[in-house]
Every structure is written in structure tokens, then in C-alpha cells.
Amino acid sequence: MSGHGTALPMIARRSGPLTGRAEVPGDKSISHRALILGALSVGETKVTGLLEGQDVLDTAAAMRAFGAEVVRHGSGDWSVFGVGVGGFAEPEQVIDCGNSGTGVRLIMGCMATSPITATFTGDASLRKRPMGRVTDPLALFGARAFGRKGGRLPMTIVGAADPVPVRYVVPMPSAQVKSAVLLAGLNAPGQTVVIEKEPTRDHSERMLRGFGAELTVEDTAEGRVITLTGRPELRAQTVAVPRDPSSAAFPVCAALIVEGSDILVPGVSQNPTRNGLYTTLVEMGADIEFQNPREEGGEPVADLRVRFSALRGIEVPEVRAASMIDEYPVLSVVAAFAEGRTVMRGVKELRVKESDRIDAMARGLEACGVRVEEEEDVLIVHGMGAGGVPGGATCATHIDHRIAMSFLVLGLAAQKPVSIDDGSPIATSFPVFEALMAGLGASIARANK
């Protein structure tokens, strides 16, 4: 069942060539951060291209609950009138972050060093996800957390009245944990230091500097050392949100496996901490041209010209995992249509996402006739070549938007239709997915129609 209400069964059928222009939504990670940093700034932050998926809308509602004025002017066009660092008010109601692990963890971070208390919850999927990875470092600042067994939501955070700066080594590659600690450090005196052994997406660092924070990044033998000077006055900005590479992955991967396809996906972020999927696809033999490279909103972007390709299985380097962690589900679909096996290592973080994504993809692929091997930290897909996947199954999505979209992409090139039990979570990150894919010629429908 959906975490947002009634389940929405969907079905994808083998399609003719996908053609045309795919205008994917704004980047979800940057959209969250634009709202949060706007709320922590002084003045009016103007945001264009904001992703209006449910995850981001839940973050907007949370910023209002903490005292910021958040106004929608039109599609993707928003203003945030901030309250400044340390200016959050105590919310009167429970903060419901829906399906968003990014939203809840970042918001916990930015309120944890203010003398206020807030209670957080989410949908059935989010309530299963571990929060200790964030509340443990927040406790070092002086915040206290009271949640369900295993450090799960609902959870109440009591912010530190007299926060202290911290030096924290992130134990696993996690942009959410890193960002939560940096946001907490904004209202702590002195310097907060975060050390990453493996680099993760760097949107928080880029945007914090853009809003006026004093932040340095240094690569050392210890790892990537990020130093933030606390209690700055953040200045309101104009933020142009680039298009989301994680959302672009779905039309891109569909075009690669549907014979005869030729599409253009304009303005996609090419941030080097996010583009691991595209590097991997090119290594597999994907025909992708990166046209008109440029910078928008402080982020590198390019237009992607994507054509159907004969793909080969590869070993995906473990060090690339952090730069493509959200894209492994759809990569495993592409791997099913490649020749030979694709080995994905260092992917255990997938087991604590919206669902256990390794298990979810393995079971669904097997149901569709694909041979899969899995270990705790490894997923291996034995490719069946172009057009070789039998399909014909109904796959469980586990209230996970990326699992839902991945299996719908699979159905576009499989021999028999592929159904999913619930497509409603797609609205959390890609509300225009159905319309966009239909515009390219994809045969995706709601099964109850």
C-alpha cells in the first residue's frame, strides 16, 4: 500500500522509439537546500525552477512552521523570507516530512542548535529509516533526541540552548549526515569541522558559500575536510535550480534500451559529485552526447542527446557509489538489457533508503526473468541483451518512487508488460513523470483505467 493513501497500480508496455525533448524537473537536493538556506537567511530569497514534488513541498511547509514566510508565485517560482541563523521559532504542530529522508535529516540539523523543541514524523517508509546517523552527531552539539526503538520516527529533537562546535568524521558516505552537521554548525560558535573519507554530493557546501557562509574545503590524508565558521549572517540569494540528474536518469535510461530512440534532455546538472551514472553508462557503450556545457545557479549543466545503444556489462567501481547512489535501481534495469554481467559494489547504503533497494530490485528483476546475485554490499545483474528481458511480472515498489519508475522503464523494453503495485510515491520526486514519458511516446498507463 502507498504511504500517501490509496495504491495506484500502473503498467508499462513495450514501446516504439522514444523521441522528443524531456524537460525534467528541478533538482530535488538543491530545491530542499534552497528553501532551508532561504529560511536561515535575512531578506527575500527568490527561487526559480524549484521541484514541486511532495518531498520539497513538505520541506516548504516545515520552513513555514519554523517561522519563515514561504510564498509560491507560479510554477517553480517561489520566495522565502528568512528569519536568520538562530531565528527559528518553535513549531506548534508536528513536522511531517512525508517520504523525504533528505528533508527530515537536514531540518533536524538546522534546528538542533537553537533552544527550541520539534517533533518529526513521516510516512510508513520514512518511519522505518534510521535517524541515529544524524541524531548521534547532533548530540555532540548538545541536542537531545527522543524517538522510537532503533532511533526511528516519530522523534522529538530538543535543541541545544548553549551549542558547542564539533569535529565529526562521517562514518559512512552520506551527504545527508554531512549537511545536517554543517547546518547545525551554523548556529554554533567557533568552527565546526566535518571530515568525509569519501566525497559525497557537495550542494550544501556550494550553497552555503553562495549564501555568505565562511566555509573551506581541503583534501587531506584524513579525507575531505570541510570547515564552517559558525554564526554568520546569511544573505538572501536568487537561486536558479538546475534540472535533476536523478530524475533525468529515467528518460535517459529508457531511451538507451528502447530500440530506435533519440531524445534530448536539456539543462541537466553535471555536478561531478552527482554524475556517476552518466560516466557508468558511457563506459557501458551508451550513445550520450553532452551538448552546450555551461553553468546555471552555481552548478555545471549540459544538454544530453541520448540514442538507443548496444550496451555491455561492466564492473562499476566501488568509489563511484556515492556519486550515483540513487541511480543504482535504474542502472540495474539498464544492466538487464546489456550483454554480459554488470557488477555493482559498495552499494549497502541502498538497503536503508526508502526501501531495501537491493532486495526490491533483485526480486523484481528475477520475477521478470533476469538472473541476479546479491550480497550485503553487492548487486550483480546478468544481462540478456537488447530486447532480451521476458518481463510479464507485477513488481512491488515498497513505497519507493525510484523502484516504481525503474520497473516502469523496464516494461518499456521487455517482451511482456511489466506492472507495479503502486505508482503513487512517484509524486514525491517526479510529479510530471507520466506526462513527460507519454510525451516521448512511452506506453505507461494507470492499471485501474
LUMNUMAR-604023 format. One record per residue (C-alpha): x negated, y negated, z. Coordinates in steps of 0.2 Angstrom, whole numbers, plus 5000, padded with zeros to 4 digits. Example, Ala and Ser with C-alpha at 12.3 -4.5 7.8 and 13.67 -1.06 7.14 Angstrom:
BEGIN
493850225039/493250055036/
This chain:
BEGIN
500050005000/499549824997/498849715011/499949575004/501649655003/502449774990/501249884980/501049834961/500649994951/499849954934/499250044919/497850024906/497950104889/496650124875/496549964866/495949894849/494549774848/494449634861/494249464853/494349284858/493749174872/493849224890/494049074902/493649154918/494049064935/492848964945/491549044956/492349114972/490749104983/490548914978/492348874980/492348934998/490748835002/491348684993/492948675005/491948715020/490548595017/491848465012/492648485029/491048465038/490548305028/491048125031/492148055017/493048125002/492348274993/493048304976/493048474969/493448524951/493548704944/494048774961/494548954961/496448954966/496449144971/497149194988/495549214997/495049024993/496748964997/496649045014/495048955017/495848795012/497248825025/495948865038/495048695035/496648605037/496948705054/495248635060/495748455056/495148425039/496348355026/496348465010/497348404995/497748484979/497948364964/498148494950/497448654943/495748674951/495648494956/495548464975/494948334988/494348375005/494248235018/493048295031/492848275049/490948285050/489748405058/490448445075/492048365072/493148525071/494748515081/495448675090/496748755079/498448785086/498848945076/497849105072/496749085057/497249215044/495949245031/496949375021/495749485012/494149375012/492649435021/491649285015/492949165021/493149235039/491249255042/490749085035/492148995045/491649095061/489949025058/490448845056/491548835072/490448935083/489348795089/490748675093/491648685110/493248755103/494148925103/494949005087/495749175084/495449255067/496449395058/496649465041/497549595030/497449785033/495749795023/494949645032/495449715049/494349865045/492749775041/491349755054/491149575061/489749615073/488449575060/489049395061/489549385079/487849455085/486849315079/488149185083/488049245101/486249185101/486849005099/487949035114/489549085106/490649225113/491749345103/493149455109/493849575096/494449755094/493449905096/491949915084/491949725083/493449715071/494849585069/495949515077/494549425085/494349265096/492749165095/492349045109/491248915103/489648865112/489848705122/487948675123/487248775107/485348815105/484448835089/483949015084/482749105074/483549255066/482949395055/484449465045/484349655047/485249685030/485349595014/486949485017/487249315010/488749305022/487749335038/486349215032/487649075028/488649105044/487049075054/486548925044/488248845046/488148875064/486448795064/487248635058/487848585075/486448645085/484948535090/483248565083/482848685069/483748845065/482748975055/483449125045/482249255038/482849365024/481749515020/482649525003/483349374994/485249354993/486349234983/485749054988/487348954985/487348895003/485548835003/485848744986/487448664993/486848615010/485448525002/486648444990/487748385004/486248305013/485548435025/483748445028/483348625023/481748705017/481448875009/479748965009/479249135003/478049215016/477349385020/478849395033/480149365019/481149215013/481049095027/482548965027/482348815040/483848705043/483748545054/485248535064/486548385067/486348305050/487748185044/488348275028/488848165014/490448195004/490048254986/490848284969/490748474966/490948554949/491248744952/490448844938/491349004932/491149154942/489949294936/490849424946/492449384938/491649374921/490949544923/492749624919/493049554902/491149564898/491149754903/492749784894/492049714878/490549824879/491549984880/493049944868/492449984851/492449834839/492549704852/491749524851/492149394864/491449234871/491449194889/490949014892/490148924906/489649074917/488449044932/486749114929/486149094946/484649214947/485249274964/486949324956/486449394938/485849564942/487249644932/486849554916/485049604917/485549784920/486749784905/485449714894/484249854899/485649974895/485749914877/487149784879/487349664865/487449504875/486849334869/486649194882/487049034872/486948854877/486048874894/486248714905/486648654922/488348624930/488648574948/486848614953/486948794946/486248864929/487648914917/487748994900/489049044887/489049234885/489349314867/489749494870/489949634857/490349824859/488749914861/488050094861/487450104879/486150214888/486050264906/484650194916/483950184934/484450024942/483049954953/483549954972/482849774974/484149714962/485649774973/485849604982/486049514966/487449624960/488249704975/490049654970/489749714952/489249904955/491149964954/491249894936/489449944932/489950124936/491350114923/490150054910/488950194915/490350324912/490350264893/488450264892/487350414885/486450494900/486450464918/486450294927/485650294945/486150154957/485150154973/485150044988/487050024987/487550075005/488249895008/489649944996/490350055010/490849915021/491649795008/493449785006/493449975004/492150105004/491750064986/490550204983/491850334988/493350244979/492450234963/491750414964/493450484967/494250384954/492950424941/493050614945/494950604943/494650534925/493450674921/491750594924/490450684934/489750584949/488550614963/488450514979/487450494994/487550365008/486450244998/486550314981/487850324967/487450424951/488650424936/488350544922/488850454906/490050534892/489650414878/490650294869/492550344869/492050504879/492950474895/494550584896/495550464908/497350514912/497250484931/498050374944/496650294954/496850224972/496250044974/496150044994/496749864994/495249814984/495349694970/493649744962/494149934962/495849884954/495049784940/493749914937/494950054934/495949954923/494449914912/494050104912/495850134905/495550014890/494250134883/494750304890/495650434879/497150434890/497950294900/497250254917/498450194931/498150114948/499250124963/499149944967/498549794957/499149654969/497449624978/496849564961/497649394965/496349374979/494949334967/495549334949/497449274948/497349254929/496649424926/498149494917/498449344906/496649324902/496449514897/498049514887/497449364878/495949464872/497049604866/496949724881/498349844884/498649814903/500449814910/501349824926/501950004928/503649954935/504149864919/
